[in-house]
Amino acid sequence: MSTAYVDTSAIVSVAFAEAGSDELARRLQGFRDLISSNLLEAELRSACAREGKPFREILVSGFRWIQPSRPLSREMRAALRAGYLRGADLWHVACALHVAPKPSDVSFITLDERQAQVAAALKFRLR
């Protein structure tokens, strides 16, 4: 596998050493490129602060950040046609669509069931 878009839920699981996070961390190491919206860092920092856990820079140091220079209206419409998502989840899926002209070439890593359903409907690889 080469490229994976990573949602915050996956990194939070690793950061908090939740059940199954060791396997998830190994899986992430198998990708050549890890990409995400830099919203991931904000959400991870917020979760760490909420839980009184230290923020570990290493968790985000290997990412290529997606910072669109245009509105992602087209990508958001496509995602919402595939299913309803709340704001931050919609933004993550839209960012993944922005960098993946062919979603089946990219794995979408999330622990959020609804987001996974929408990503699958858009033809991202989930496993």
MMTF fields as JSON, N, C-alpha, C and O atoms, coordinates in Angstrom:
{
  "mmtfVersion": "1.0.0",
  "mmtfProducer": "UNKNOWN",
  "numBonds": 507,
  "numAtoms": 508,
  "numGroups": 127,
  "numChains": 1,
  "numModels": 1,
  "chainsPerModel": [1],
  "groupsPerChain": [127],
  "chainIdList": ["A"],
  "bondAtomList": [4, 2, 8, 6, 12, 10, 16, 14, 20, 18, 24, 22, 28, 26, 32, 30, 36, 34, 40, 38, 44, 42, 48, 46, 52, 50, 56, 54, 60, 58, 64, 62, 68, 66, 72, 70, 76, 74, 80, 78, 84, 82, 88, 86, 92, 90, 96, 94, 100, 98, 104, 102, 108, 106, 112, 110, 116, 114, 120, 118, 124, 122, 128, 126, 132, 130, 136, 134, 140, 138, 144, 142, 148, 146, 152, 150, 156, 154, 160, 158, 164, 162, 168, 166, 172, 170, 176, 174, 180, 178, 184, 182, 188, 186, 192, 190, 196, 194, 200, 198, 204, 202, 208, 206, 212, 210, 216, 214, 220, 218, 224, 222, 228, 226, 232, 230, 236, 234, 240, 238, 244, 242, 248, 246, 252, 250, 256, 254, 260, 258, 264, 262, 268, 266, 272, 270, 276, 274, 280, 278, 284, 282, 288, 286, 292, 290, 296, 294, 300, 298, 304, 302, 308, 306, 312, 310, 316, 314, 320, 318, 324, 322, 328, 326, 332, 330, 336, 334, 340, 338, 344, 342, 348, 346, 352, 350, 356, 354, 360, 358, 364, 362, 368, 366, 372, 370, 376, 374, 380, 378, 384, 382, 388, 386, 392, 390, 396, 394, 400, 398, 404, 402, 408, 406, 412, 410, 416, 414, 420, 418, 424, 422, 428, 426, 432, 430, 436, 434, 440, 438, 444, 442, 448, 446, 452, 450, 456, 454, 460, 458, 464, 462, 468, 466, 472, 470, 476, 474, 480, 478, 484, 482, 488, 486, 492, 490, 496, 494, 500, 498, 504, 502],
  "bondOrderList": [1, 1, 1, 1, 1, 1, 1, 1, 1, 1, 1, 1, 1, 1, 1, 1, 1, 1, 1, 1, 1, 1, 1, 1, 1, 1, 1, 1, 1, 1, 1, 1, 1, 1, 1, 1, 1, 1, 1, 1, 1, 1, 1, 1, 1, 1, 1, 1, 1, 1, 1, 1, 1, 1, 1, 1, 1, 1, 1, 1, 1, 1, 1, 1, 1, 1, 1, 1, 1, 1, 1, 1, 1, 1, 1, 1, 1, 1, 1, 1, 1, 1, 1, 1, 1, 1, 1, 1, 1, 1, 1, 1, 1, 1, 1, 1, 1, 1, 1, 1, 1, 1, 1, 1, 1, 1, 1, 1, 1, 1, 1, 1, 1, 1, 1, 1, 1, 1, 1, 1, 1, 1, 1, 1, 1, 1],
  "groupList": [{"groupName": "MET", "atomNameList": ["N", "CA", "C", "O"], "elementList": ["N", "C", "C", "O"], "formalChargeList": [0, 0, 0, 0], "bondAtomList": [1, 0, 2, 1, 3, 2], "bondOrderList": [1, 1, 2], "singleLetterCode": "M", "chemCompType": "L-PEPTIDE LINKING"}, {"groupName": "SER", "atomNameList": ["N", "CA", "C", "O"], "elementList": ["N", "C", "C", "O"], "formalChargeList": [0, 0, 0, 0], "bondAtomList": [1, 0, 2, 1, 3, 2], "bondOrderList": [1, 1, 2], "singleLetterCode": "S", "chemCompType": "L-PEPTIDE LINKING"}, {"groupName": "THR", "atomNameList": ["N", "CA", "C", "O"], "elementList": ["N", "C", "C", "O"], "formalChargeList": [0, 0, 0, 0], "bondAtomList": [1, 0, 2, 1, 3, 2], "bondOrderList": [1, 1, 2], "singleLetterCode": "T", "chemCompType": "L-PEPTIDE LINKING"}, {"groupName": "ALA", "atomNameList": ["N", "CA", "C", "O"], "elementList": ["N", "C", "C", "O"], "formalChargeList": [0, 0, 0, 0], "bondAtomList": [1, 0, 2, 1, 3, 2], "bondOrderList": [1, 1, 2], "singleLetterCode": "A", "chemCompType": "L-PEPTIDE LINKING"}, {"groupName": "TYR", "atomNameList": ["N", "CA", "C", "O"], "elementList": ["N", "C", "C", "O"], "formalChargeList": [0, 0, 0, 0], "bondAtomList": [1, 0, 2, 1, 3, 2], "bondOrderList": [1, 1, 2], "singleLetterCode": "Y", "chemCompType": "L-PEPTIDE LINKING"}, {"groupName": "VAL", "atomNameList": ["N", "CA", "C", "O"], "elementList": ["N", "C", "C", "O"], "formalChargeList": [0, 0, 0, 0], "bondAtomList": [1, 0, 2, 1, 3, 2], "bondOrderList": [1, 1, 2], "singleLetterCode": "V", "chemCompType": "L-PEPTIDE LINKING"}, {"groupName": "ASP", "atomNameList": ["N", "CA", "C", "O"], "elementList": ["N", "C", "C", "O"], "formalChargeList": [0, 0, 0, 0], "bondAtomList": [1, 0, 2, 1, 3, 2], "bondOrderList": [1, 1, 2], "singleLetterCode": "D", "chemCompType": "L-PEPTIDE LINKING"}, {"groupName": "ILE", "atomNameList": ["N", "CA", "C", "O"], "elementList": ["N", "C", "C", "O"], "formalChargeList": [0, 0, 0, 0], "bondAtomList": [1, 0, 2, 1, 3, 2], "bondOrderList": [1, 1, 2], "singleLetterCode": "I", "chemCompType": "L-PEPTIDE LINKING"}, {"groupName": "PHE", "atomNameList": ["N", "CA", "C", "O"], "elementList": ["N", "C", "C", "O"], "formalChargeList": [0, 0, 0, 0], "bondAtomList": [1, 0, 2, 1, 3, 2], "bondOrderList": [1, 1, 2], "singleLetterCode": "F", "chemCompType": "L-PEPTIDE LINKING"}, {"groupName": "GLU", "atomNameList": ["N", "CA", "C", "O"], "elementList": ["N", "C", "C", "O"], "formalChargeList": [0, 0, 0, 0], "bondAtomList": [1, 0, 2, 1, 3, 2], "bondOrderList": [1, 1, 2], "singleLetterCode": "E", "chemCompType": "L-PEPTIDE LINKING"}, {"groupName": "GLY", "atomNameList": ["N", "CA", "C", "O"], "elementList": ["N", "C", "C", "O"], "formalChargeList": [0, 0, 0, 0], "bondAtomList": [1, 0, 2, 1, 3, 2], "bondOrderList": [1, 1, 2], "singleLetterCode": "G", "chemCompType": "PEPTIDE LINKING"}, {"groupName": "LEU", "atomNameList": ["N", "CA", "C", "O"], "elementList": ["N", "C", "C", "O"], "formalChargeList": [0, 0, 0, 0], "bondAtomList": [1, 0, 2, 1, 3, 2], "bondOrderList": [1, 1, 2], "singleLetterCode": "L", "chemCompType": "L-PEPTIDE LINKING"}, {"groupName": "ARG", "atomNameList": ["N", "CA", "C", "O"], "elementList": ["N", "C", "C", "O"], "formalChargeList": [0, 0, 0, 0], "bondAtomList": [1, 0, 2, 1, 3, 2], "bondOrderList": [1, 1, 2], "singleLetterCode": "R", "chemCompType": "L-PEPTIDE LINKING"}, {"groupName": "GLN", "atomNameList": ["N", "CA", "C", "O"], "elementList": ["N", "C", "C", "O"], "formalChargeList": [0, 0, 0, 0], "bondAtomList": [1, 0, 2, 1, 3, 2], "bondOrderList": [1, 1, 2], "singleLetterCode": "Q", "chemCompType": "L-PEPTIDE LINKING"}, {"groupName": "ASN", "atomNameList": ["N", "CA", "C", "O"], "elementList": ["N", "C", "C", "O"], "formalChargeList": [0, 0, 0, 0], "bondAtomList": [1, 0, 2, 1, 3, 2], "bondOrderList": [1, 1, 2], "singleLetterCode": "N", "chemCompType": "L-PEPTIDE LINKING"}, {"groupName": "CYS", "atomNameList": ["N", "CA", "C", "O"], "elementList": ["N", "C", "C", "O"], "formalChargeList": [0, 0, 0, 0], "bondAtomList": [1, 0, 2, 1, 3, 2], "bondOrderList": [1, 1, 2], "singleLetterCode": "C", "chemCompType": "L-PEPTIDE LINKING"}, {"groupName": "LYS", "atomNameList": ["N", "CA", "C", "O"], "elementList": ["N", "C", "C", "O"], "formalChargeList": [0, 0, 0, 0], "bondAtomList": [1, 0, 2, 1, 3, 2], "bondOrderList": [1, 1, 2], "singleLetterCode": "K", "chemCompType": "L-PEPTIDE LINKING"}, {"groupName": "PRO", "atomNameList": ["N", "CA", "C", "O"], "elementList": ["N", "C", "C", "O"], "formalChargeList": [0, 0, 0, 0], "bondAtomList": [1, 0, 2, 1, 3, 2], "bondOrderList": [1, 1, 2], "singleLetterCode": "P", "chemCompType": "L-PEPTIDE LINKING"}, {"groupName": "TRP", "atomNameList": ["N", "CA", "C", "O"], "elementList": ["N", "C", "C", "O"], "formalChargeList": [0, 0, 0, 0], "bondAtomList": [1, 0, 2, 1, 3, 2], "bondOrderList": [1, 1, 2], "singleLetterCode": "W", "chemCompType": "L-PEPTIDE LINKING"}, {"groupName": "HIS", "atomNameList": ["N", "CA", "C", "O"], "elementList": ["N", "C", "C", "O"], "formalChargeList": [0, 0, 0, 0], "bondAtomList": [1, 0, 2, 1, 3, 2], "bondOrderList": [1, 1, 2], "singleLetterCode": "H", "chemCompType": "L-PEPTIDE LINKING"}],
  "groupTypeList": [0, 1, 2, 3, 4, 5, 6, 2, 1, 3, 7, 5, 1, 5, 3, 8, 3, 9, 3, 10, 1, 6, 9, 11, 3, 12, 12, 11, 13, 10, 8, 12, 6, 11, 7, 1, 1, 14, 11, 11, 9, 3, 9, 11, 12, 1, 3, 15, 3, 12, 9, 10, 16, 17, 8, 12, 9, 7, 11, 5, 1, 10, 8, 12, 18, 7, 13, 17, 1, 12, 17, 11, 1, 12, 9, 0, 12, 3, 3, 11, 12, 3, 10, 4, 11, 12, 10, 3, 6, 11, 18, 19, 5, 3, 15, 3, 11, 19, 5, 3, 17, 16, 17, 1, 6, 5, 1, 8, 7, 2, 11, 6, 9, 12, 13, 3, 13, 5, 3, 3, 3, 11, 16, 8, 12, 11, 12],
  "groupIdList": [1, 2, 3, 4, 5, 6, 7, 8, 9, 10, 11, 12, 13, 14, 15, 16, 17, 18, 19, 20, 21, 22, 23, 24, 25, 26, 27, 28, 29, 30, 31, 32, 33, 34, 35, 36, 37, 38, 39, 40, 41, 42, 43, 44, 45, 46, 47, 48, 49, 50, 51, 52, 53, 54, 55, 56, 57, 58, 59, 60, 61, 62, 63, 64, 65, 66, 67, 68, 69, 70, 71, 72, 73, 74, 75, 76, 77, 78, 79, 80, 81, 82, 83, 84, 85, 86, 87, 88, 89, 90, 91, 92, 93, 94, 95, 96, 97, 98, 99, 100, 101, 102, 103, 104, 105, 106, 107, 108, 109, 110, 111, 112, 113, 114, 115, 116, 117, 118, 119, 120, 121, 122, 123, 124, 125, 126, 127],
  "secStructList": [7, 7, 3, 3, 3, 3, 7, 2, 2, 2, 2, 2, 2, 2, 2, 6, 6, 7, 6, 6, 2, 2, 2, 2, 2, 2, 2, 2, 2, 6, 7, 1, 3, 3, 3, 3, 3, 6, 2, 2, 2, 2, 2, 2, 2, 2, 2, 2, 2, 2, 2, 6, 7, 7, 7, 7, 4, 4, 4, 6, 6, 6, 3, 3, 3, 3, 7, 7, 1, 1, 7, 7, 2, 2, 2, 2, 2, 2, 2, 2, 2, 2, 7, 7, 7, 7, 2, 2, 2, 2, 2, 2, 2, 2, 2, 2, 2, 2, 2, 7, 1, 1, 4, 4, 4, 1, 3, 3, 3, 7, 1, 7, 2, 2, 2, 2, 2, 2, 2, 2, 2, 6, 6, 7, 5, 7, 7],
  "xCoordList": [0.845, 0.0, 0.885, 1.977, 0.399, 1.281, 0.761, 1.51, -0.496, -0.998, -2.242, -3.142, -2.262, -3.438, -3.809, -2.96, -5.096, -5.629, -6.029, -6.74, -5.585, -5.82, -6.719, -6.42, -7.817, -8.741, -8.25, -7.508, -8.664, -8.247, -8.564, -7.787, -9.695, -10.085, -9.004, -8.811, -8.311, -7.258, -6.06, -5.518, -5.655, -4.497, -4.814, -3.952, -6.022, -6.418, -6.355, -5.911, -6.786, -6.72, -5.28, -5.005, -4.365, -2.949, -2.415, -1.71, -2.743, -2.246, -2.684, -1.924, -3.903, -4.447, -4.287, -4.8, -3.576, -3.325, -4.615, -4.693, -5.627, -6.905, -6.772, -5.794, -7.745, -7.736, -7.585, -8.289, -6.665, -6.425, -5.481, -5.177, -5.009, -4.17, -2.786, -2.183, -2.269, -0.959, -1.037, -0.152, -2.094, -2.286, -2.472, -1.928, -3.227, -3.454, -2.139, -1.873, -1.322, -0.027, 0.861, 1.523, 0.884, 1.666, 1.148, 1.925, -0.154, -0.75, -0.347, -0.009, -0.38, 0.0, 1.461, 1.805, 2.305, 3.721, 3.943, 4.996, 2.969, 3.086, 2.827, 3.033, 2.382, 2.104, 3.318, 4.037, 3.532, 4.631, 4.294, 5.143, 3.042, 2.616, 1.398, 0.419, 1.467, 0.311, -0.092, 0.724, -1.369, -1.849, -3.072, -3.8, -3.281, -4.464, -4.601, -3.665, -5.777, -5.994, -5.284, -5.211, -4.765, -4.122, -5.136, -4.763, -6.415, -7.439, -7.127, -7.477, -6.483, -6.118, -5.295, -5.548, -4.315, -3.485, -4.302, -4.127, -5.193, -6.03, -6.931, -7.067, -7.542, -8.429, -7.654, -8.133, -6.456, -5.637, -5.173, -5.24, -4.709, -4.282, -5.442, -5.261, -6.618, -7.794, -8.138, -8.427, -8.105, -8.408, -7.388, -7.752, -6.12, -5.082, -5.293, -5.167, -5.613, -5.857, -7.074, -7.05, -8.139, -9.372, -9.105, -9.648, -8.265, -8.005, -6.79, -6.452, -6.135, -4.965, -3.775, -2.951, -3.684, -2.585, -1.602, -2.002, -0.325, 0.638, 0.447, 0.109, 0.667, 0.645, 2.023, 3.037, 2.047, 3.319, 3.475, 2.76, 4.415, 4.683, 4.932, 4.574, 5.537, 5.855, 4.61, 4.701, 3.462, 2.227, 1.811, 1.08, 2.265, 1.876, 3.062, 2.881, 4.261, 5.454, 5.612, 6.265, 5.041, 5.243, 4.176, 4.173, 3.274, 2.164, 2.499, 3.278, 1.892, 1.86, 0.499, -0.543, 0.532, -0.697, -1.379, -0.741, -2.678, -3.496, -4.001, -4.685, -3.659, -4.089, -4.637, -3.931, -5.893, -6.475, -6.41, -6.56, -6.185, -6.132, -7.441, -7.533, -8.448, -9.758, -10.828, -10.536, -12.061, -13.146, -13.315, -13.129, -13.658, -13.85, -15.329, -15.797, -16.047, -17.493, -17.831, -18.739, -17.12, -17.39, -17.195, -18.015, -16.11, -15.818, -16.839, -17.228, -17.264, -18.269, -19.602, -20.276, -19.977, -21.225, -21.146, -22.104, -20.024, -19.862, -19.949, -20.594, -19.31, -19.336, -20.753, -21.196, -21.458, -22.817, -23.81, -24.817, -23.529, -24.368, -24.191, -25.112, -23.006, -22.722, -23.294, -23.472, -23.583, -24.148, -23.867, -22.928, -24.686, -24.553, -23.312, -23.028, -22.581, -21.453, -21.523, -21.961, -21.088, -20.975, -19.774, -18.954, -19.672, -18.695, -17.263, -16.72, -16.632, -15.224, -15.038, -14.062, -15.975, -15.88, -16.03, -15.34, -16.93, -17.114, -15.834, -15.427, -15.206, -13.972, -12.885, -12.183, -12.735, -11.72, -11.985, -11.064, -13.222, -13.54, -13.334, -12.814, -13.731, -13.531, -12.046, -11.652, -11.235, -9.79, -9.212, -8.355, -9.678, -9.213, -9.602, -8.795, -10.815, -11.246, -10.422, -10.131, -10.057, -9.277, -7.94, -7.487, -7.316, -5.984, -6.027, -4.993, -7.205, -7.32, -8.271, -9.457, -7.765, -8.637, -9.29, -10.395, -8.596, -9.134, -9.126, -8.124, -10.233, -10.251, -9.824, -9.282, -10.054, -9.677, -8.16, -7.701, -7.381, -5.923, -5.449, -4.259, -6.374, -6.011, -6.807, -8.001, -6.137, -6.832, -7.312, -6.611, -8.502, -9.048, -9.089, -9.826, -8.303, -8.162, -8.956, -8.63, -9.995, -10.838, -11.434, -11.591, -11.758, -12.484, -13.937, -14.713, -14.303, -15.664, -16.503, -16.225, -17.507, -18.307, -19.012, -18.999, -19.616, -20.353, -19.399, -19.687, -18.278, -17.287, -16.748, -16.517, -16.552, -16.089, -17.114, -16.746, -18.388, -19.436, -19.413, -19.528, -19.264, -19.228, -17.957, -18.012, -16.829, -15.573, -15.67, -15.19, -16.28, -16.452, -17.361, -17.088, -18.434, -19.349, -18.644, -19.01, -17.634, -16.856, -15.732, -14.991, -15.607, -14.634, -13.222, -12.267, -13.084, -11.789, -11.589, -12.562, -10.35, -10.053, -10.108, -9.602, -10.709, -10.799, -9.838, -9.397, -9.516, -8.642, -7.431, -6.591],
  "yCoordList": [-1.175, 0.0, 1.231, 1.228, 2.288, 3.432, 4.677, 5.306, 5.046, 6.297, 6.061, 5.31, 6.727, 6.645, 8.037, 8.797, 8.361, 9.549, 9.103, 8.11, 9.818, 9.424, 10.439, 11.633, 9.948, 10.766, 10.85, 9.984, 11.878, 12.101, 10.923, 10.617, 10.261, 9.163, 8.089, 7.49, 7.843, 6.815, 7.261, 6.478, 8.506, 9.0, 9.161, 8.909, 9.57, 9.654, 8.273, 8.145, 7.25, 5.887, 5.497, 4.91, 5.828, 5.524, 6.354, 5.83, 7.634, 8.521, 8.068, 8.185, 7.553, 7.148, 5.654, 5.141, 4.952, 3.519, 2.738, 1.889, 3.047, 2.354, 0.926, 0.598, 0.091, -1.291, -1.315, -0.602, -2.139, -2.272, -1.239, -1.283, -0.305, 0.771, 0.288, 0.88, -0.771, -1.3, -1.798, -1.522, -2.529, -3.026, -1.862, -1.878, -0.873, 0.302, 1.031, 1.432, 1.206, 1.883, 1.111, 1.717, -0.208, -1.027, -0.846, -0.741, -0.811, -0.632, 0.71, 0.786, 1.753, 3.079, 3.106, 3.784, 2.372, 2.327, 1.646, 1.818, 0.882, 0.186, 1.06, 0.616, 2.289, 3.185, 4.051, 4.473, 4.305, 5.189, 6.635, 7.372, 7.038, 8.413, 8.435, 7.728, 9.252, 9.519, 10.962, 11.877, 11.153, 12.498, 12.789, 11.881, 14.06, 14.47, 15.979, 16.691, 16.439, 17.868, 18.253, 17.452, 19.476, 19.861, 20.082, 20.417, 19.895, 19.83, 18.68, 18.749, 17.638, 16.498, 16.967, 16.543, 17.837, 18.3, 19.068, 18.874, 19.938, 20.712, 19.787, 19.951, 18.818, 17.89, 17.026, 16.761, 16.582, 15.761, 16.579, 16.103, 17.79, 18.643, 18.901, 18.888, 19.133, 19.369, 18.134, 18.246, 16.965, 15.724, 15.471, 15.044, 15.732, 15.542, 16.49, 16.087, 17.74, 18.718, 18.318, 18.4, 17.886, 17.478, 16.32, 16.276, 15.383, 14.18, 14.311, 13.371, 15.472, 15.679, 14.831, 14.452, 14.534, 13.721, 14.639, 15.661, 14.284, 15.118, 14.951, 13.867, 16.028, 15.97, 15.511, 16.116, 14.431, 13.9, 14.268, 13.765, 15.147, 15.669, 14.542, 14.668, 13.46, 12.333, 11.784, 11.252, 11.911, 11.372, 12.088, 11.525, 13.313, 14.07, 14.451, 15.088, 14.071, 14.535, 13.929, 14.531, 12.773, 12.137, 12.433, 11.826, 13.347, 13.613, 14.643, 15.571, 14.451, 15.496, 16.16, 15.513, 17.463, 18.181, 18.707, 19.254, 18.526, 19.043, 20.416, 20.553, 21.415, 22.774, 23.355, 24.052, 23.059, 23.483, 25.005, 25.78, 25.392, 26.823, 27.306, 28.429, 26.435, 26.806, 26.15, 25.199, 26.639, 25.968, 24.53, 24.267, 23.637, 22.235, 21.918, 20.835, 22.865, 22.716, 21.48, 20.735, 21.248, 20.097, 18.788, 17.875, 18.712, 17.51, 17.308, 16.179, 18.399, 18.293, 17.814, 16.982, 18.337, 17.87, 16.377, 15.644, 15.924, 14.502, 13.652, 12.603, 14.098, 13.346, 13.281, 12.224, 14.397, 14.423, 13.63, 13.146, 13.497, 12.616, 11.163, 10.355, 10.839, 9.475, 9.213, 8.057, 10.269, 10.101, 11.309, 12.065, 11.483, 12.635, 12.498, 11.423, 13.598, 13.686, 15.025, 16.027, 15.029, 16.274, 17.061, 16.524, 18.322, 19.256, 18.78, 18.743, 18.411, 18.017, 16.733, 16.598, 15.793, 14.551, 14.841, 14.245, 15.753, 16.155, 16.792, 16.52, 17.634, 18.288, 17.251, 17.358, 16.263, 15.225, 14.475, 14.267, 14.071, 13.335, 14.229, 13.774, 15.481, 16.408, 16.601, 16.652, 16.705, 16.846, 15.595, 15.69, 14.444, 13.199, 13.162, 12.772, 13.561, 13.61, 14.623, 14.404, 15.697, 16.759, 16.231, 16.624, 15.353, 14.858, 13.492, 12.981, 12.903, 11.556, 11.574, 11.284, 11.911, 11.891, 10.525, 10.427, 9.481, 8.121, 7.55, 6.975, 7.704, 7.28, 5.826, 5.509, 4.957, 3.559, 3.364, 2.275, 4.404, 4.334, 4.726, 4.634, 5.162, 5.681, 4.948, 4.698, 4.61, 4.046, 5.19, 6.186, 5.042, 6.033, 5.365, 4.4, 5.871, 5.259, 6.061, 7.21, 5.444, 6.094, 5.03, 3.876, 5.418, 4.534, 4.967, 4.355, 6.014, 6.53, 5.742, 5.764, 5.063, 4.177, 4.924, 4.468, 6.048, 6.805, 7.323, 7.247, 7.841, 8.341, 7.201, 7.387, 6.045, 4.873, 4.468, 4.098, 4.535, 4.194, 5.138, 4.704, 6.421, 7.398, 7.209, 7.248, 7.007, 6.785, 5.546, 5.555, 4.493, 3.273, 3.533, 3.055, 4.283, 4.602, 5.416, 5.343, 6.188, 6.973, 6.166, 6.673, 4.921, 3.961, 4.075, 3.583, 4.719, 4.67, 3.264, 2.57, 2.834, 1.551, 1.758, 2.758, 0.834, 0.964, 0.034, 0.356, -1.063, -2.021, -2.345, -3.135],
  "zCoordList": [0.0, 0.0, 0.0, 0.569, -0.649, -0.722, -0.006, 0.742, -0.214, 0.354, 1.197, 0.824, 2.347, 3.22, 3.696, 4.161, 3.573, 4.221, 5.624, 5.778, 6.633, 8.021, 8.707, 8.743, 9.248, 10.023, 11.469, 11.934, 12.156, 13.54, 14.454, 15.358, 14.229, 15.129, 15.214, 16.273, 14.13, 14.131, 14.971, 15.752, 14.81, 15.55, 17.033, 17.876, 17.362, 18.765, 19.403, 20.544, 18.697, 19.213, 19.532, 20.578, 18.623, 18.854, 20.021, 20.883, 20.052, 21.106, 22.494, 23.456, 22.599, 23.896, 24.16, 25.155, 23.273, 23.413, 23.65, 24.537, 22.832, 22.938, 22.407, 21.735, 22.705, 22.228, 20.712, 19.997, 20.232, 18.8, 18.216, 17.024, 19.042, 18.51, 18.085, 17.189, 18.704, 18.278, 16.842, 16.032, 16.532, 15.167, 14.195, 13.091, 14.6, 13.766, 13.503, 12.37, 14.525, 14.36, 13.39, 12.548, 13.495, 12.556, 11.131, 10.182, 11.002, 9.68, 9.083, 7.902, 9.878, 9.388, 8.935, 7.967, 9.633, 9.267, 7.915, 7.301, 7.454, 6.183, 4.96, 3.83, 5.172, 4.057, 3.758, 4.665, 2.491, 2.082, 2.435, 2.937, 2.169, 2.412, 3.316, 3.077, 4.354, 5.211, 4.97, 5.078, 4.642, 4.363, 5.22, 5.62, 5.491, 6.237, 6.143, 5.778, 6.479, 6.672, 7.971, 8.902, 8.031, 9.287, 10.405, 11.529, 10.099, 11.137, 12.1, 13.278, 11.614, 12.454, 13.656, 14.784, 13.42, 14.529, 15.554, 16.757, 15.093, 16.017, 16.833, 18.045, 16.159, 16.869, 17.849, 18.951, 17.46, 18.356, 19.557, 20.691, 19.323, 20.447, 21.411, 22.629, 20.861, 21.687, 22.523, 23.715, 21.896, 22.619, 23.723, 24.818, 23.444, 24.463, 25.635, 26.791, 25.344, 26.408, 27.232, 28.46, 26.56, 27.25, 28.2, 29.304, 27.768, 28.563, 29.485, 30.205, 29.463, 30.314, 29.891, 30.724, 28.609, 28.069, 27.352, 26.794, 27.364, 26.633, 25.121, 24.645, 24.381, 22.922, 22.475, 22.823, 21.699, 21.203, 19.731, 18.864, 19.479, 18.128, 17.117, 15.946, 17.565, 16.681, 15.984, 14.878, 16.621, 16.042, 14.763, 13.947, 14.582, 13.391, 12.512, 11.474, 12.911, 12.191, 10.799, 9.947, 10.548, 9.247, 8.212, 7.141, 8.506, 7.597, 6.523, 6.741, 5.369, 4.342, 4.526, 4.431, 4.792, 5.113, 3.859, 2.96, 3.826, 2.741, 3.167, 4.181, 2.388, 2.665, 1.362, 0.634, 1.083, -0.191, -0.38, 0.565, -1.618, -1.938, -2.56, -3.057, -2.522, -3.053, -2.196, -1.469, -2.267, -1.543, -2.06, -3.248, -1.187, -1.575, -1.776, -1.424, -2.338, -2.543, -3.355, -2.988, -4.449, -5.309, -4.531, -4.62, -3.776, -3.003, -1.878, -1.583, -1.258, -0.197, -0.757, -0.148, -1.911, -2.537, -2.842, -2.592, -3.375, -3.697, -2.429, -2.425, -1.372, -0.115, 0.446, 0.894, 0.423, 0.98, 0.134, 0.649, -1.16, -1.985, -1.545, -1.665, -1.038, -0.581, 0.81, 1.194, 1.57, 2.906, 3.773, 3.523, 4.793, 5.686, 6.565, 7.094, 6.713, 7.643, 8.371, 7.807, 9.619, 10.362, 9.84, 9.096, 10.227, 9.676, 9.561, 8.457, 10.672, 10.619, 9.809, 9.072, 9.947, 9.17, 7.682, 6.855, 7.345, 5.959, 5.421, 4.292, 6.228, 5.797, 5.517, 4.511, 6.375, 6.146, 4.845, 4.056, 4.611, 3.383, 2.16, 1.142, 2.253, 1.133, 0.834, -0.331, 1.858, 1.645, 0.985, 0.107, 1.405, 0.788, -0.692, -1.535, -1.005, -2.403, -3.198, -4.374, -2.574, -3.225, -3.741, -4.817, -2.984, -3.373, -4.048, -4.48, -4.142, -4.717, -5.908, -5.756, -7.086, -8.259, -8.467, -9.001, -8.041, -8.111, -6.686, -6.261, -5.942, -4.54, -4.312, -3.253, -5.263, -5.065, -4.973, -4.629, -5.276, -5.14, -3.745, -3.446, -2.89, -1.565, -0.494, -0.654, 0.59, 1.753, 2.636, 2.814, 3.183, 4.107, 5.465, 5.665, 6.397, 7.715, 8.731, 9.027, 9.258, 10.26, 11.163, 10.762, 12.363, 13.279, 13.399, 14.133, 12.685, 12.706, 11.699, 10.5, 12.181, 11.329, 10.201, 9.057, 10.503, 9.476, 8.402, 7.208, 8.842, 7.897, 7.027, 5.833, 7.614, 6.854, 5.806, 4.691, 6.147, 5.179, 3.984, 2.838, 4.254, 3.171, 2.334, 1.104, 2.992, 2.264, 1.379, 0.246, 1.882, 1.087, -0.109, -1.21, 0.096, -0.995, -2.088, -3.261, -1.69, -2.637, -3.265, -4.106, -2.859, -3.423, -2.846, -3.447, -1.685, -0.997, -0.471, -0.178, -0.348, 0.297, 1.807, 2.317, 2.506, 3.962, 4.691, 5.794, 4.129, 4.817, 4.004, 4.435]
}
